[in-house]
Amino acid sequence: MEVLKYTNYTNTTKFILPLLFDNNTRYHELLKNFFINAFIADMANKENDDKIHLLFADYPSLSLTQKLSNIITEYRYKDGYVLVYPLNLEFEEDYEKIIRGEYSTISEKAKNRILSFWEEDNNSLIWGVLYKKGDKVRKYYQKVLGTKIYGSWTREKEWWIPFNIPDEILGLT
């Protein structure tokens, strides 16, 4: 899907959302269920901070909600619905690394789950970000910025934009 090219999706959607699902769930199950975006908090419901807020245009199907167990709460948001879920404790350290923008340092299990969910392989943009390999990320930045980016793509710096907390909170931007 090359999810990183979709600028309307938050980094929560791109990197954290897949960690809510099992290995058999793919992104298209969300998209056919009126999915809009995912957030780490909601300004109007601070009691659920650091939980994953899934925003839908309409209430999702029963088959999707059954794949996501342990719902904390659900509520109307404007014309849609928000379903709030805890992050799987197995990925707590990965969640913290993603929030710090340390995408390439997350566990191999989390990387595999993200790639599987988005149906990406080792020739994709997100794979390049997670493993800091290949030239796909550099070429993408050059195309988006319309100029050559000089300098080295080192293993010391991350190859994706930092996780900007205000952009990841529902109702803040």
Residue frames as a rotation matrix with the C-alpha (Angstrom) as fourth column:
MET 1
0.561 0.828 0.000 0.00
0.828 -0.561 0.000 0.00
0.000 0.000 -1.000 0.00
GLU 2
-0.430 -0.801 0.418 2.99
0.691 -0.589 -0.419 2.34
0.581 0.109 0.806 0.53
VAL 3
0.478 0.749 -0.459 1.19
0.851 -0.265 0.453 3.83
0.217 -0.608 -0.764 3.55
LEU 4
-0.153 -0.602 -0.784 3.97
0.743 -0.594 0.310 6.36
-0.652 -0.535 0.538 4.21
LYS 5
-0.868 -0.147 0.475 3.00
0.466 -0.571 0.676 8.20
0.172 0.808 0.564 1.03
TYR 6
0.110 0.977 0.181 -0.44
0.654 -0.208 0.727 8.97
0.748 0.038 -0.663 2.46
THR 7
-0.773 -0.550 0.317 0.12
0.193 -0.678 -0.709 12.27
0.605 -0.487 0.630 4.26
ASN 8
-0.010 0.841 0.541 -3.41
-0.619 -0.430 0.657 12.35
0.785 -0.329 0.525 5.70
TYR 9
0.700 0.222 -0.679 -2.58
0.283 0.787 0.549 9.40
0.656 -0.576 0.487 7.98
THR 10
0.707 -0.433 0.559 -0.90
-0.706 -0.486 0.515 10.00
0.049 -0.759 -0.650 11.32
ASN 11
-0.357 -0.876 -0.323 2.27
-0.708 0.480 -0.519 8.21
0.610 0.044 -0.791 12.34
THR 12
-0.417 0.339 0.843 0.05
-0.690 0.486 -0.537 6.47
-0.591 -0.806 0.031 14.90
THR 13
0.708 0.702 -0.079 -1.86
-0.548 0.475 -0.688 4.94
-0.446 0.530 0.721 11.99
LYS 14
0.530 -0.538 -0.656 1.30
-0.668 0.212 -0.714 4.07
0.523 0.816 -0.247 10.08
PHE 15
-0.388 -0.890 -0.238 3.39
-0.463 0.412 -0.785 2.56
0.797 -0.195 -0.572 12.88
ILE 16
-0.826 0.055 0.560 1.26
-0.539 0.210 -0.816 1.85
-0.163 -0.976 -0.144 15.98
LEU 17
0.131 0.986 -0.102 -2.14
-0.969 0.105 -0.223 0.81
-0.210 0.128 0.969 14.61
PRO 18
0.189 -0.038 -0.981 -0.81
-0.569 0.810 -0.141 -2.48
0.800 0.585 0.132 13.14
LEU 19
-0.803 -0.592 -0.073 0.35
-0.259 0.456 -0.852 -3.51
0.538 -0.664 -0.519 16.62
LEU 20
-0.360 0.769 0.528 -3.27
-0.872 -0.076 -0.483 -3.75
-0.331 -0.635 0.698 17.76
PHE 21
0.581 0.695 -0.423 -4.06
-0.814 0.510 -0.279 -6.59
0.022 0.507 0.862 15.38
ASP 22
0.446 -0.397 0.802 -3.04
-0.046 0.885 0.464 -10.21
-0.894 -0.244 0.377 15.05
ASN 23
-0.561 -0.826 -0.052 -0.80
-0.155 0.043 0.987 -11.46
-0.814 0.561 -0.152 12.24
ASN 24
-0.538 0.398 0.743 -3.76
0.774 0.582 0.250 -12.36
-0.333 0.710 -0.621 10.02
THR 25
0.537 0.777 -0.330 -5.34
0.598 -0.626 -0.500 -8.89
-0.595 0.071 -0.801 9.80
ARG 26
-0.492 -0.651 0.578 -4.54
0.869 -0.332 0.366 -6.58
-0.046 0.682 0.730 6.89
TYR 27
-0.884 0.000 -0.467 -5.14
0.083 -0.984 -0.156 -2.89
-0.459 -0.177 0.870 6.28
HIS 28
-0.813 0.579 -0.050 -7.97
-0.207 -0.208 0.956 -3.36
0.543 0.788 0.290 3.77
GLU 29
-0.283 0.725 -0.628 -10.19
0.834 0.509 0.212 -4.73
0.473 -0.464 -0.749 6.55
LEU 30
-0.416 0.074 -0.906 -9.99
0.623 -0.703 -0.344 -1.31
-0.662 -0.708 0.247 8.19
LEU 31
-0.940 -0.045 -0.339 -10.46
-0.175 -0.789 0.589 0.70
-0.294 0.613 0.733 5.03
LYS 32
-0.642 0.757 -0.123 -13.67
0.138 0.272 0.952 -1.12
0.754 0.594 -0.280 4.09
ASN 33
-0.012 0.612 -0.790 -14.98
0.964 0.216 0.153 -0.29
0.264 -0.760 -0.593 7.59
PHE 34
0.720 0.422 0.551 -14.98
0.391 -0.902 0.181 3.50
0.574 0.086 -0.815 7.25
PHE 35
0.313 -0.690 -0.653 -11.61
0.886 -0.037 0.463 3.98
-0.343 -0.723 0.600 8.98
ILE 36
0.951 -0.021 0.310 -10.35
0.100 -0.924 -0.369 7.58
0.294 0.382 -0.876 9.01
ASN 37
0.068 -0.961 0.269 -7.27
-0.356 -0.275 -0.893 7.71
0.932 -0.035 -0.361 11.27
ALA 38
0.529 0.000 -0.849 -5.68
0.700 0.565 0.436 6.63
0.480 -0.825 0.299 14.56
PHE 39
0.265 -0.369 0.891 -4.46
-0.408 -0.880 -0.243 8.81
0.874 -0.299 -0.384 17.44
ILE 40
-0.511 -0.528 -0.678 -2.69
0.414 0.540 -0.733 8.35
0.753 -0.655 -0.058 20.79
ALA 41
-0.728 0.316 -0.608 -5.08
0.531 -0.301 -0.792 10.65
-0.433 -0.900 0.051 22.66
ASP 42
-0.053 0.759 0.649 -8.20
0.759 -0.391 0.520 12.83
0.649 0.520 -0.555 22.37
MET 43
-0.824 -0.316 0.469 -8.21
0.035 -0.856 -0.515 16.38
0.565 -0.408 0.717 23.74
ALA 44
-0.120 0.891 0.438 -11.83
-0.756 -0.368 0.541 15.98
0.644 -0.266 0.718 24.82
ASN 45
0.899 0.414 -0.143 -11.27
-0.257 0.762 0.594 12.64
0.355 -0.497 0.792 26.59
LYS 46
0.114 -0.969 0.220 -7.99
-0.816 -0.217 -0.535 12.89
0.566 -0.119 -0.816 28.47
GLU 47
0.331 0.047 0.943 -8.79
-0.781 0.574 0.245 9.88
-0.530 -0.817 0.227 30.68
ASN 48
0.862 0.018 0.507 -7.84
0.206 0.900 -0.384 7.72
-0.463 0.435 0.772 27.71
ASP 49
0.566 -0.748 -0.347 -4.46
-0.824 -0.518 -0.229 9.27
-0.008 0.416 -0.909 26.97
ASP 50
-0.487 -0.873 0.035 -1.82
-0.853 0.484 0.196 6.80
-0.188 0.066 -0.980 25.78
LYS 51
-0.103 0.504 0.858 -4.50
0.198 0.855 -0.478 4.51
-0.975 0.121 -0.188 24.43
ILE 52
-0.955 -0.247 0.165 -5.10
0.191 -0.087 0.978 4.06
-0.228 0.965 0.131 20.72
HIS 53
-0.112 0.919 -0.378 -8.10
-0.130 -0.390 -0.911 5.99
-0.985 -0.053 0.163 19.41
LEU 54
-0.814 -0.070 0.576 -9.49
0.521 0.351 0.778 4.71
-0.257 0.934 -0.249 16.12
LEU 55
-0.387 0.664 -0.640 -11.68
-0.389 -0.747 -0.539 7.21
-0.836 0.041 0.547 14.30
PHE 56
-0.716 0.276 0.641 -14.32
0.637 0.634 0.439 5.85
-0.285 0.722 -0.630 11.90
ALA 57
-0.887 0.461 0.008 -16.81
-0.386 -0.751 0.536 7.67
0.253 0.472 0.844 9.66
ASP 58
0.295 0.953 -0.067 -19.42
-0.748 0.274 0.604 5.08
0.594 -0.128 0.794 10.65
TYR 59
0.336 -0.160 0.928 -19.51
-0.784 0.499 0.370 2.29
-0.523 -0.851 0.042 13.20
PRO 60
-0.510 -0.636 -0.580 -17.26
-0.851 0.471 0.232 -0.56
0.125 0.612 -0.781 12.00
SER 61
0.221 0.608 -0.762 -18.48
-0.537 0.728 0.426 -4.08
0.814 0.315 0.487 11.33
LEU 62
0.816 0.163 0.554 -18.81
-0.562 0.444 0.698 -6.71
-0.133 -0.881 0.454 14.01
SER 63
0.846 -0.532 -0.038 -16.14
0.490 0.803 -0.339 -8.83
0.211 0.268 0.940 12.32
LEU 64
0.063 -0.851 0.521 -13.60
0.146 -0.509 -0.848 -6.00
0.987 0.129 0.092 12.70
THR 65
0.225 0.051 0.973 -14.53
-0.826 -0.519 0.218 -5.15
0.517 -0.853 -0.074 16.28
GLN 66
0.982 0.117 0.151 -14.16
-0.179 0.844 0.505 -8.84
-0.068 -0.523 0.850 17.21
LYS 67
0.495 -0.868 -0.028 -10.56
0.571 0.350 -0.742 -8.78
0.654 0.352 0.669 15.95
LEU 68
-0.443 -0.568 0.693 -9.88
-0.161 -0.710 -0.685 -5.95
0.882 -0.415 0.223 18.37
SER 69
0.245 0.533 -0.810 -10.50
0.703 0.478 0.527 -7.22
0.668 -0.699 -0.257 21.86
ASN 70
-0.193 -0.321 -0.927 -10.43
0.967 -0.224 -0.123 -5.34
-0.169 -0.920 0.354 25.15
ILE 71
-0.115 0.214 0.970 -12.16
0.453 -0.858 0.243 -2.18
0.884 0.468 0.002 23.98
ILE 72
-0.853 -0.230 -0.468 -11.91
0.521 -0.370 -0.769 0.48
0.003 -0.900 0.436 26.68
THR 73
-0.163 0.827 -0.538 -14.67
0.200 -0.506 -0.839 2.75
-0.966 -0.245 -0.083 25.45
GLU 74
-0.604 0.063 0.795 -16.45
0.789 -0.094 0.607 4.00
0.113 0.994 0.007 22.37
TYR 75
-0.083 0.580 -0.811 -18.14
0.438 -0.710 -0.552 7.32
-0.895 -0.401 -0.195 21.71
ARG 76
0.670 0.369 0.644 -19.47
0.742 -0.304 -0.597 9.60
-0.025 0.878 -0.478 19.00
TYR 77
-0.293 -0.728 -0.620 -17.09
0.446 -0.677 0.586 12.14
-0.846 -0.105 0.523 17.55
LYS 78
-0.638 0.212 -0.740 -18.68
-0.617 -0.715 0.328 14.72
-0.460 0.666 0.588 15.27
ASP 79
0.303 0.801 -0.517 -20.34
-0.953 0.257 -0.159 12.60
0.006 0.541 0.841 12.57
GLY 80
0.013 -0.400 -0.916 -18.27
-0.423 0.828 -0.368 9.49
0.906 0.393 -0.158 13.31
TYR 81
0.969 0.246 -0.020 -17.24
-0.111 0.511 0.853 7.08
0.220 -0.824 0.522 16.03
VAL 82
-0.056 -0.984 0.169 -14.13
-0.825 -0.050 -0.563 6.63
0.563 -0.171 -0.809 18.12
LEU 83
0.912 0.166 -0.375 -13.18
0.044 0.869 0.492 3.23
0.408 -0.466 0.785 19.51
VAL 84
0.313 -0.804 0.505 -10.45
-0.894 -0.429 -0.128 3.28
0.319 -0.411 -0.854 22.16
TYR 85
0.873 -0.103 -0.476 -8.11
0.129 0.991 0.021 0.32
0.470 -0.080 0.879 22.70
PRO 86
0.650 -0.743 0.162 -5.12
-0.404 -0.156 0.901 -0.37
-0.644 -0.651 -0.402 24.92
LEU 87
0.232 -0.672 -0.703 -1.87
-0.876 0.170 -0.452 -1.21
0.423 0.721 -0.549 23.23
ASN 88
0.826 -0.032 -0.563 -0.82
0.124 0.984 0.126 -4.81
0.550 -0.174 0.817 23.56
LEU 89
0.842 -0.503 0.194 1.60
-0.371 -0.279 0.885 -4.93
-0.391 -0.818 -0.422 26.52
GLU 90
0.504 -0.653 0.565 3.91
0.683 0.702 0.201 -7.06
-0.528 0.284 0.800 24.40
PHE 91
0.142 -0.402 0.904 4.62
0.869 -0.387 -0.309 -3.95
0.474 0.830 0.294 22.29
GLU 92
0.870 0.261 -0.419 4.89
0.462 -0.729 0.505 -1.38
-0.173 -0.633 -0.755 25.09
GLU 93
0.046 -0.937 -0.346 8.62
0.345 -0.310 0.886 -0.80
-0.938 -0.160 0.309 24.56
ASP 94
-0.533 -0.173 0.828 8.07
0.842 -0.017 0.539 -0.54
-0.079 0.985 0.155 20.79
TYR 95
0.540 0.805 0.248 5.29
0.787 -0.587 0.191 2.00
0.299 0.092 -0.950 21.38
GLU 96
0.701 -0.320 -0.637 7.67
0.280 -0.699 0.659 4.17
-0.656 -0.640 -0.400 23.43
LYS 97
-0.405 -0.899 0.170 10.35
0.482 -0.052 0.874 3.96
-0.777 0.436 0.455 20.75
ILE 98
-0.225 0.409 0.885 7.89
0.941 -0.146 0.306 4.94
0.255 0.901 -0.352 18.03
ILE 99
0.812 0.544 -0.211 6.70
0.584 -0.761 0.283 7.93
-0.006 -0.352 -0.936 20.11
ARG 100
0.357 -0.775 -0.521 10.36
0.089 -0.527 0.845 9.03
-0.930 -0.348 -0.119 20.35
GLY 101
0.754 -0.011 -0.657 10.69
-0.622 -0.337 -0.707 8.66
-0.214 0.942 -0.260 16.57
GLU 102
-0.356 -0.908 0.220 13.08
-0.807 0.418 0.418 5.72
-0.471 -0.029 -0.881 16.86
TYR 103
0.564 0.766 -0.309 11.37
-0.806 0.428 -0.409 3.65
-0.181 0.479 0.859 14.18
SER 104
0.290 -0.518 -0.805 14.35
-0.549 0.599 -0.583 1.50
0.784 0.610 -0.111 13.25
THR 105
-0.705 -0.640 0.305 14.97
-0.585 0.282 -0.760 0.41
0.401 -0.714 -0.574 16.85
ILE 106
0.222 0.845 0.486 11.65
-0.964 0.264 -0.020 -1.33
-0.145 -0.465 0.874 17.43
SER 107
-0.185 -0.280 0.942 11.59
-0.375 0.906 0.196 -5.10
-0.908 -0.317 -0.273 17.86
GLU 108
-0.953 -0.200 -0.227 11.73
-0.290 0.397 0.870 -7.47
-0.084 0.896 -0.437 14.93
LYS 109
-0.600 0.795 0.087 8.28
0.761 0.601 -0.246 -8.76
-0.247 -0.081 -0.966 15.89
ALA 110
0.135 0.636 -0.760 6.82
0.256 -0.763 -0.593 -5.24
-0.957 -0.114 -0.266 15.72
LYS 111
-0.496 -0.382 -0.780 8.52
-0.628 -0.463 0.626 -4.58
-0.600 0.800 -0.011 12.37
ASN 112
-0.990 0.118 0.076 7.12
0.140 0.788 0.600 -7.80
0.011 0.604 -0.797 10.95
ARG 113
-0.259 0.953 -0.159 3.64
0.791 0.115 -0.601 -6.99
-0.554 -0.281 -0.784 12.23
ILE 114
0.037 0.219 -0.975 3.74
-0.208 -0.953 -0.222 -3.52
-0.977 0.211 0.010 10.64
LEU 115
-0.724 -0.398 -0.564 4.99
-0.615 0.001 0.789 -4.84
-0.313 0.917 -0.245 7.31
SER 116
-0.884 0.437 0.167 2.48
0.463 0.868 0.181 -7.68
-0.065 0.237 -0.969 7.29
PHE 117
-0.114 0.890 -0.442 -0.45
0.552 -0.313 -0.773 -5.41
-0.826 -0.332 -0.455 8.18
TRP 118
0.213 0.136 -0.968 0.37
-0.487 -0.844 -0.226 -2.98
-0.847 0.519 -0.113 5.36
GLU 119
0.772 0.053 0.633 1.30
0.378 0.763 -0.525 -5.86
-0.511 0.644 0.569 3.00
GLU 120
0.737 -0.618 -0.275 4.75
-0.676 -0.662 -0.324 -4.40
0.018 0.424 -0.905 2.39
ASP 121
0.840 -0.541 -0.026 7.98
0.538 0.839 -0.082 -6.16
0.066 0.055 0.996 1.46
ASN 122
0.226 -0.858 -0.462 11.68
0.612 -0.244 0.752 -5.30
-0.758 -0.452 0.470 1.48
ASN 123
-0.578 -0.352 0.736 11.22
0.802 -0.410 0.434 -3.11
0.149 0.841 0.520 -1.56
SER 124
0.426 0.867 0.257 8.84
0.740 -0.498 0.453 -0.67
0.521 -0.002 -0.854 0.15
LEU 125
0.030 -0.319 0.947 9.26
-0.168 -0.936 -0.310 2.74
0.985 -0.150 -0.082 1.67
ILE 126
0.707 0.302 0.639 8.22
-0.650 -0.080 0.756 1.65
0.279 -0.950 0.140 5.17
TRP 127
0.866 -0.478 -0.148 10.69
0.497 0.856 0.146 -1.26
0.056 -0.200 0.978 5.06
GLY 128
0.085 -0.864 0.496 13.46
0.537 -0.379 -0.754 1.23
0.839 0.330 0.432 4.24
VAL 129
0.189 0.072 0.979 12.46
-0.590 -0.789 0.172 3.35
0.785 -0.610 -0.106 7.24
LEU 130
0.913 0.271 0.305 12.24
-0.403 0.489 0.774 0.41
0.060 -0.829 0.556 9.65
TYR 131
0.753 -0.644 0.132 15.57
0.603 0.757 0.251 -1.10
-0.261 -0.109 0.959 8.59
LYS 132
0.589 -0.515 -0.623 17.40
-0.421 -0.854 0.307 2.01
-0.689 0.081 -0.720 7.34
LYS 133
-0.416 -0.667 0.618 18.37
0.258 0.565 0.784 0.18
-0.872 0.485 -0.063 4.16
GLY 134
-0.021 0.358 0.934 18.02
0.978 0.202 -0.055 0.68
-0.208 0.912 -0.354 0.44
ASP 135
-0.927 -0.371 -0.059 17.50
0.342 -0.898 0.276 3.88
-0.156 0.236 0.959 -1.48
LYS 136
-0.250 0.926 0.283 13.70
0.818 0.045 0.574 4.01
0.518 0.375 -0.769 -1.61
VAL 137
0.425 0.402 -0.811 13.43
0.827 -0.536 0.168 6.52
-0.367 -0.743 -0.560 1.26
ARG 138
-0.452 -0.685 -0.571 16.05
0.311 -0.721 0.619 8.85
-0.836 0.103 0.539 -0.22
LYS 139
-0.896 0.142 0.420 14.35
0.409 -0.101 0.907 8.76
0.171 0.985 0.032 -3.62
TYR 140
0.100 0.988 -0.119 10.96
0.950 -0.059 0.307 9.44
0.296 -0.144 -0.944 -2.01
TYR 141
0.258 -0.069 -0.964 12.29
0.596 -0.773 0.215 12.52
-0.760 -0.630 -0.159 -0.19
GLN 142
-0.792 -0.592 -0.146 13.91
0.223 -0.504 0.835 13.76
-0.568 0.629 0.531 -3.40
LYS 143
-0.622 0.631 0.464 10.65
0.645 0.077 0.760 13.36
0.445 0.772 -0.455 -5.29
VAL 144
0.353 0.813 -0.463 8.55
0.933 -0.270 0.237 15.05
0.068 -0.516 -0.854 -2.58
LEU 145
0.248 -0.340 -0.907 10.96
0.420 -0.806 0.417 17.91
-0.873 -0.484 -0.058 -2.00
GLY 146
0.953 0.194 0.233 11.69
0.281 -0.276 -0.919 18.28
-0.114 0.941 -0.317 -5.70
THR 147
0.547 -0.836 0.040 15.39
-0.778 -0.525 -0.345 18.57
0.309 0.157 -0.938 -5.12
LYS 148
0.215 -0.568 -0.795 18.37
0.188 0.823 -0.537 16.40
0.958 -0.034 0.283 -4.48
ILE 149
0.949 0.004 0.315 19.10
-0.309 -0.185 0.933 15.78
0.062 -0.983 -0.174 -0.84
TYR 150
0.197 -0.956 -0.218 22.78
-0.282 0.158 -0.946 15.85
0.939 0.248 -0.239 -0.17
GLY 151
-0.133 -0.315 0.940 24.52
-0.991 0.022 -0.132 14.25
0.021 -0.949 -0.315 2.72
SER 152
-0.815 -0.253 -0.522 24.73
-0.284 0.959 -0.022 10.71
0.506 0.130 -0.853 3.86
TRP 153
0.434 0.900 0.039 21.86
-0.635 0.275 0.721 8.53
0.639 -0.338 0.691 4.94
THR 154
-0.577 -0.807 0.123 23.55
-0.605 0.321 -0.728 7.30
0.548 -0.495 -0.674 8.06
ARG 155
-0.139 0.452 -0.881 22.63
0.454 0.820 0.350 4.54
0.880 -0.351 -0.319 10.46
GLU 156
-0.857 -0.249 -0.451 22.86
0.512 -0.309 -0.802 7.12
0.060 -0.918 0.392 13.29
LYS 157
-0.746 0.635 -0.199 19.76
-0.536 -0.751 -0.386 9.09
-0.395 -0.181 0.901 12.32
GLU 158
-0.197 0.782 0.591 16.25
0.337 0.620 -0.709 7.90
-0.921 0.060 -0.386 11.63
TRP 159
-0.946 -0.185 0.267 15.02
0.291 -0.119 0.949 7.90
-0.144 0.975 0.167 8.05
TRP 160
-0.132 0.946 0.297 11.53
0.796 -0.077 0.601 9.22
0.591 0.316 -0.742 8.74
ILE 161
-0.168 0.140 0.976 10.00
-0.231 -0.968 0.099 12.38
0.958 -0.209 0.195 10.15
PRO 162
-0.976 -0.210 0.056 9.87
-0.090 0.156 -0.984 12.67
0.198 -0.965 -0.171 13.94
PHE 163
-0.264 0.896 -0.358 6.73
0.860 0.386 0.332 11.65
0.436 -0.220 -0.873 15.78
ASN 164
-0.833 0.021 0.553 5.02
-0.114 -0.984 -0.134 15.03
0.541 -0.175 0.822 16.32
ILE 165
-0.830 0.465 -0.308 2.77
0.519 0.442 -0.732 14.62
-0.204 -0.767 -0.608 19.37
PRO 166
-0.497 0.712 -0.496 0.29
-0.364 -0.690 -0.626 17.45
-0.788 -0.130 0.602 18.54
ASP 167
-0.430 0.310 -0.848 -0.44
-0.879 0.073 0.472 15.81
0.208 0.948 0.241 15.15
GLU 168
-0.741 0.032 -0.671 -1.16
0.007 0.999 0.040 12.52
0.672 0.025 -0.740 16.91
ILE 169
-0.834 0.484 -0.264 -3.87
0.305 0.006 -0.952 13.87
-0.460 -0.875 -0.153 19.25
LEU 170
-0.352 0.807 0.473 -7.48
0.856 0.074 0.512 13.89
0.378 0.585 -0.717 18.08
GLY 171
0.657 0.753 -0.044 -9.03
0.727 -0.616 0.303 17.36
0.201 -0.231 -0.952 18.22
LEU 172
0.247 -0.638 -0.730 -5.74
0.533 -0.539 0.652 19.21
-0.809 -0.550 0.207 18.66
THR 173
-0.782 -0.581 -0.226 -4.94
0.115 -0.491 0.864 20.10
-0.613 0.649 0.450 15.06
